[in-house]
Amino acid sequence: MVTGKVKSLCVAAAVGIFAVTMTAGEADAKKVRWKMHSAFGKNVAVIGPVGYRIADWVRDVTDGDFDIKVFEPGALAGGYAYYDPVSQGAFEAAYGTPGANQGKNSAFAFLSTWPFGPGALEFNAWLIHGGGVELAKELYARDGIEYFYCGMIPPETSGWFREPINSLSELKGLKMRFFGMGAKVMQKFGVSTQQLAGGDIYPALELGTIDATEFSMPAIDRTLGFYQIAKYNYYPGWHQQSTTNEVVVNKAAWDKLSKPHQTAFELACKANYQIELADGEALQSAAMLANEKDGVKNMTWPDEILDELRAAWGDVLQEEIAANPDVKKLWDSYSKFNAEYKIWGERGYLK
């Protein structure tokens, strides 16, 4: 026979277990779980690990309460096809680069990079102190997206070709993967351009769907295997002297986050800039030497060709400014910043 005292102890124990269970359940219910698409595969040097790095930092800082699961290209969306799904809330976030979205608005290309544009330090300064980030946020907000400046890489190479290029007239008729505003410059010389995501380039090059390509820096391009097919790699990266990365977030999902979770996310993006830029600068020489051992010739564009490209860019820029008020607004902002920056930039650094 169970005494009243024993009954009381049993009830107390049951209540205690229930309370602990409820507390654990409530705590679990408060955890934030997001899906984040990555435009670049994890195995791609420099830019591939970024999404995972940000997710790990956020998870660690929040003690696991904010858990972001990163998905490789193709799992949730095609490499560059993330704008609409994020806008519509199909998944909460995506990591990529603004130029991936230039089909929506050509101004997005300018938030990634532009031909003969600034180096990483000046670009970073304009984005943070010159109004670039604020203008980016305005553009993305139109479609219910929160924009975060989330990384920067140094100059890229400007093309992988099967044969040497002795004059720009030799480009006419080539089918080439090319990014952003640089593609419009190449079109001035008769190049048929496509903007393919990283993972789609090697198959296209191998099958002859494209004749040539550019994508990124030597270490990144080597990861993707271009050196196995195209043996002439050209420098400098006139079209991308620096390039930004972004994380874009569905606005409704962002607004549901607590302030501490928002801060953890924002700080992870800011911290990534330092690591990504350092990786970008540190890994290129070894990749260039490895390419040479595999038969690649590292080529340098002569000044006369760069002058022709620069002149064509001037024409493209004026066309873009005339066609798109968003481009004009961005360009006016950068031009104002650049005019003041030159006072420092042209005197502070050794030439």
N, C-alpha and C positions, 0 to 999 in steps of 0.2 A: 504494500500500500504506500502510495506516494504522499508524503507529508506536505503541509502547506508551505513549509520553508523550502523544501526541495522544489515544489512547483514554482515558487517565486524565483528561485535561482535559475530554473530552466527557462522561464519566461524572460528573465533579464538577459540571459545568454542569447536567446533567439532574437530579442530586440536589438542587442548589440551587433549580432551578425548581420541583421537586416540593415542596420544603420551603416555599417561598414560597406555593405554591398551597394547601398544607395549612394554613399559618398563616392565610391569608385566609379559607379555608373554615371553619376553626375559629372565627375571629373572627366571621364572619357567622352561624355557628350559635349563638353566644352572644348575638346581638342579640335583644331582646325586641320582639315585634310584637303589638300589641293592637288590637282593634276597640272603639270607644266610640260608643254611641248618644247623640245629643243630642235632648232633648225639645223643643228650640226651634230653629227655622230660623236659619241664619247671618245672614239679612237682618233679623232682629228686633233692634231697638235694645237696647243694654245687656246683655241676657241671651243673645242669639243668638251672639255671638262667643266666649263663655266656653269652651266645649269646645275650640275651635280654639286659643285662647290657652294653655290648660293643656297641650295636646298640643305646641305649639310650644316652650313653656318647657322641658318635660321633654326633648324632643328636643335642644334646644340645650345644656342642662346636662349631658346624658349623651353629648354629641358624637355623636348619632345612634344610640347603642346601644339606647335605649329609644324605640321609634317607635310612637306611638298614631295610628291612622287614625280620624277622626271621621266619623260617618255622620249625615245629615240625618234628621228624623222621617219614618218610613215606609220607610226603606231596610232597616233591620234589625228594627224594631218600630214600632208606632204611637206617637205622641208621648209619651203617659203610660204606655204598656204595656211597661215595661222591667223591672219587679221580678222576675217569674218567669224571663225569659230570663237575667238576670244570676245569679239564684240557681242556675239549672240549668247555667250555663256555656255557653250558646249564644253569647254574646260576653262579653268580659272586664269591661267597664265601661259605665256610663251616667251621663250628666249630666242632672239635672233638679231637682226640688224634692220634699221628703218628702211633702207633701200629695198628690202624685200617687199615692201608695201607700196612701191612707187606706181603700181598699176591703179591704186586707189587715188593717188594724188602725187604728182611729180615732185612736190615739195618734200616728200618723205626721203627722196634720194639725197637731198641736200643735208638732211640730218645724219646721214651715214658718212658722206664724203663728197667731194667734187674734184674734177681735174685741176691740177696745179693749185690745189687748195692748201690749207695750213697744215703744219706738222702737229703732232699730238699735243704738245704743250699749249700752243696757241688755241687749237680747237677746243681743248678742255676748258681753257680760260673763258672763251666766248660762251660755251654752253652753260657754265656755272655762273659767270659774272656778267656776261654780255646779253643775257636774255634768251639764249638758245633753248634751254630746257623749258622755260615758260612758253615759248612759241610752240615747241613740240607738244606740250601738254594741251595747249589750245586745239591743235589739229586733231589729236587723238580723241579728245573729249567729245568731239562731234558725233562719234560713233560709240560712245559709252565705254571708252578704254582709258585706263590710267597708264601713262608712259613713265618709264624710269630709265634714265641714262645709266648704263650698267657695264661699261667697259670700253676700252680703246686699244687698238693695235697700231703698230708703226707701219711704214710704207710697205706696199706689196710689190710683187714683180708685175710687169705690164704685158706679159704674154708668153705662151708656150707655142712654138711653131715647128712644123716639120722641116722647114727649109729656112735659111737665113733671109732676112728682109733687108734689102739694100736701098729701097725707096718706098715711100708710101703708096706709090702707084701699084706696087706688087700686092697690096692688100685687096685690090678691087676683085670682087667676086668671091672672097673667102667667106665661109660660114664660121662664125666664131662666138663662143660664149663670152659675154662681156657684161659687166655690172654697171648699173647706175647711169649717171650722166656721161661717163666715159664711153658708153655704148653709142650715144648720140654723136659723139665726136668721131668714132670709128665709122659710123654710117656716112659721114661726110666724105669718106674715102672709098666708098663702095663696098663696105663690109656688111654682110647680113648677120645681125647679132641676135642672140637669144640670151635670156637671163635664166640659167639653169641653177638649181640648188646643188650644193657640193657633191652629194652622193650620186647625182645624175650625170656628172660631167665625164667621168672616165668611160662609162659605157658608150656615150655619144661620140667620144673621141676615138675609141677603139673601133666602133662600127662605121665611122666615117660620116655620121650624121652632122658632126661639126669638123672643121679642118684644123682649128686652133682654139686656144682657150686662155683665159686668165681666171684666177680665182682669188689667191691670197699671197701670203708670204712663202718663202722657200720651204720652211719646216711644215707648214700646213699643206702646201701643194705636194710635197714629197709623200706625206701621209696618204694622199689620194692617188698617187702613182702616175702622175702625168709624165714624169721623167722616162717612163718605160716606152712611151710612144713618141712624144715630141722632144727633140734633142736641142732646141734652141730656145733659151729662156732669157727674156729681155728685161733690162733695167734702165733707168729707175722707174718706179711706179708713178708715172706722171698723172695717172688717173685717180690714184688713191694714196696720197702722202700720209694719210692716217684715216682710220675707219672706226666708227663707233658701234657698240653693241647696245641692245635694248632688252629690257623685259617689259612686256605689256600685260596688263591685268584687266580683267573684266571689272568695270566700275562698281557694279552691285556687289561683287565678291569683296572688293577692296573696302567698301564702306562698311561691311559687316565685321571687319577685323577690329580687334581692340587696338588702342593706341600703342601699347607695348609690342604687339605683333607687327603693326605697321612700321614701327621704328626698327625692329629687328630686320625686317625685309629691306628697308631703305639703306640701312648700314651695311648689309651684305653686298648690295649693289655697289656702294661707294668703295668698299674694301676691295672688291674684285678689280677695280680699275688698276690699282697698284700692282697686283699679281699678274694680271693679263698683259699689261704694258711691259713689265719686266721679262716675262716669258717671251714676248714678242721680240724684244731686243736681244735676248740671250741665245736664242736657239737657231738663228738664221745662218751664221757662218758655218756651223757644222753641217747643216743641210745643203748648203751650196757646195761645200767640198765633197760631200757624199754624192751629190748629183754629178759633179765633174768625174768622179771615179766611175760612174755609170754611163759615161759618154756624153753628158750634157755640156754644151758650151754656154757659159754665162756671158751674155752679150750686153753691150751698152749702146743705147740709142745715140747717134751723133747729134750735135747741137742743132744742125739744120733741120733734122726731122722733128726734134722737140719744138723748134720754133714753128713749124707747120702745124703741129698738133695744138700748140698754144693758141695760134691764130684761129684755128677751127673751133676751139673751145670758146673763144670770145664770141663767135657767131652763135653758137649753141646757147650760151648764157643769155644773150640778148633776146633770142627767140623764146626762151623759157620765161624770162621776166615779163615779156610782152603778153604771153599766153596765160600766165597763171598768177593772180594777185597774191597767192600764198607764197610763191617763190619770191616775188618782189619784196614782200614783207620780211622774209628770212634774209634775203640778200642785203636789204637796206640795214637790217640789224647787224649782220656780220661786218658790212663795209664800215659802218660807224665805229664798231669796236676795233677793226683792223687799223683804221686811220690813227687811232690813239695808241694802239699796241705797237705800231711801227717805231714810235719814238723810243721805246725800250728795245723792241725786237731787233732793230737794225744796228743798235749800238752795244747791247749787252752781251752779244755772242760773238765769238771768233768766227770769221768767215772761212 
